[in-house]
Amino acid sequence: MSNCQRILGLLKQLNASYPNYNMARHISTALDEYGNFWGLSDKELLFALEKYKAELEMDYPHKDDEINDIVKDGMDLDNILKEENGEEF
């Protein structure tokens, strides 16, 4: 299978798995790190899309209470670090 066919297949998978995202968003986000991508080879484009797909699959939505706990812990990070180092505060 050629890289071009693999790219098209990957774009179809992304469209099926993430129907709320349009193709332009997938492509733009996948190529965000490349700056000027006009000279990108099919192999490099395929790699960028595969990496992007893997990142999407690893990222999952968090519940609001989980996010609030993370923010709360971040605001108290100084005390948490002092506590871990055995310092009194």
VEXTORKE-976436 format. One record per residue (C-alpha): chain; x, y, z. Coordinates in nm, 2 decimals. Layout:
atom ch=A | u=X | v=Y | w=Z
...
***
This chain:
atom ch=A | u=0.00 | v=0.00 | w=0.00
atom ch=A | u=0.14 | v=0.34 | w=-0.10
atom ch=A | u=0.19 | v=0.62 | w=0.16
atom ch=A | u=-0.08 | v=0.82 | w=-0.03
atom ch=A | u=-0.33 | v=0.54 | w=0.02
atom ch=A | u=-0.23 | v=0.50 | w=0.39
atom ch=A | u=-0.28 | v=0.88 | w=0.44
atom ch=A | u=-0.63 | v=0.86 | w=0.29
atom ch=A | u=-0.71 | v=0.56 | w=0.50
atom ch=A | u=-0.59 | v=0.74 | w=0.81
atom ch=A | u=-0.80 | v=1.05 | w=0.73
atom ch=A | u=-1.10 | v=0.82 | w=0.69
atom ch=A | u=-1.04 | v=0.67 | w=1.03
atom ch=A | u=-1.00 | v=1.01 | w=1.19
atom ch=A | u=-1.33 | v=1.12 | w=1.03
atom ch=A | u=-1.51 | v=0.81 | w=1.16
atom ch=A | u=-1.36 | v=0.82 | w=1.51
atom ch=A | u=-1.39 | v=1.20 | w=1.56
atom ch=A | u=-1.69 | v=1.32 | w=1.35
atom ch=A | u=-1.71 | v=1.64 | w=1.53
atom ch=A | u=-1.38 | v=1.75 | w=1.39
atom ch=A | u=-1.36 | v=1.86 | w=1.03
atom ch=A | u=-1.08 | v=1.74 | w=0.80
atom ch=A | u=-0.91 | v=2.08 | w=0.80
atom ch=A | u=-0.89 | v=2.06 | w=1.18
atom ch=A | u=-0.73 | v=1.72 | w=1.17
atom ch=A | u=-0.48 | v=1.82 | w=0.90
atom ch=A | u=-0.40 | v=2.16 | w=1.05
atom ch=A | u=-0.34 | v=2.02 | w=1.40
atom ch=A | u=-0.13 | v=1.73 | w=1.27
atom ch=A | u=0.09 | v=1.97 | w=1.08
atom ch=A | u=0.10 | v=2.24 | w=1.34
atom ch=A | u=0.46 | v=2.17 | w=1.44
atom ch=A | u=0.59 | v=2.17 | w=1.08
atom ch=A | u=0.55 | v=2.54 | w=1.00
atom ch=A | u=0.59 | v=2.55 | w=0.62
atom ch=A | u=0.47 | v=2.21 | w=0.51
atom ch=A | u=0.46 | v=2.26 | w=0.13
atom ch=A | u=0.77 | v=2.05 | w=0.09
atom ch=A | u=0.66 | v=1.77 | w=0.32
atom ch=A | u=0.69 | v=1.43 | w=0.17
atom ch=A | u=0.41 | v=1.18 | w=0.18
atom ch=A | u=0.61 | v=0.98 | w=0.43
atom ch=A | u=0.65 | v=1.28 | w=0.66
atom ch=A | u=0.28 | v=1.36 | w=0.62
atom ch=A | u=0.18 | v=1.00 | w=0.71
atom ch=A | u=0.41 | v=1.02 | w=1.02
atom ch=A | u=0.25 | v=1.35 | w=1.13
atom ch=A | u=-0.10 | v=1.21 | w=1.09
atom ch=A | u=-0.01 | v=0.89 | w=1.27
atom ch=A | u=0.14 | v=1.08 | w=1.56
atom ch=A | u=-0.16 | v=1.31 | w=1.58
atom ch=A | u=-0.40 | v=1.01 | w=1.58
atom ch=A | u=-0.20 | v=0.85 | w=1.86
atom ch=A | u=-0.21 | v=1.17 | w=2.06
atom ch=A | u=-0.59 | v=1.19 | w=2.01
atom ch=A | u=-0.63 | v=0.83 | w=2.13
atom ch=A | u=-0.42 | v=0.89 | w=2.44
atom ch=A | u=-0.61 | v=1.21 | w=2.53
atom ch=A | u=-0.94 | v=1.13 | w=2.70
atom ch=A | u=-1.20 | v=1.37 | w=2.86
atom ch=A | u=-1.17 | v=1.42 | w=3.23
atom ch=A | u=-1.46 | v=1.48 | w=3.47
atom ch=A | u=-1.51 | v=1.83 | w=3.61
atom ch=A | u=-1.43 | v=1.71 | w=3.96
atom ch=A | u=-1.10 | v=1.56 | w=3.85
atom ch=A | u=-1.00 | v=1.89 | w=3.68
atom ch=A | u=-1.10 | v=2.08 | w=4.00
atom ch=A | u=-0.88 | v=1.85 | w=4.21
atom ch=A | u=-0.59 | v=1.90 | w=3.98
atom ch=A | u=-0.63 | v=2.28 | w=3.99
atom ch=A | u=-0.67 | v=2.27 | w=4.37
atom ch=A | u=-0.36 | v=2.06 | w=4.41
atom ch=A | u=-0.17 | v=2.29 | w=4.18
atom ch=A | u=-0.26 | v=2.59 | w=4.39
atom ch=A | u=-0.13 | v=2.41 | w=4.70
atom ch=A | u=0.18 | v=2.28 | w=4.53
atom ch=A | u=0.42 | v=2.47 | w=4.75
atom ch=A | u=0.28 | v=2.31 | w=5.07
atom ch=A | u=0.27 | v=1.96 | w=4.90
atom ch=A | u=0.64 | v=1.99 | w=4.81
atom ch=A | u=0.73 | v=2.11 | w=5.16
atom ch=A | u=0.54 | v=1.82 | w=5.31
atom ch=A | u=0.72 | v=1.57 | w=5.08
atom ch=A | u=1.06 | v=1.71 | w=5.18
atom ch=A | u=0.97 | v=1.68 | w=5.55
atom ch=A | u=0.96 | v=2.06 | w=5.60
atom ch=A | u=0.70 | v=2.21 | w=5.84
atom ch=A | u=0.49 | v=2.50 | w=5.72
***
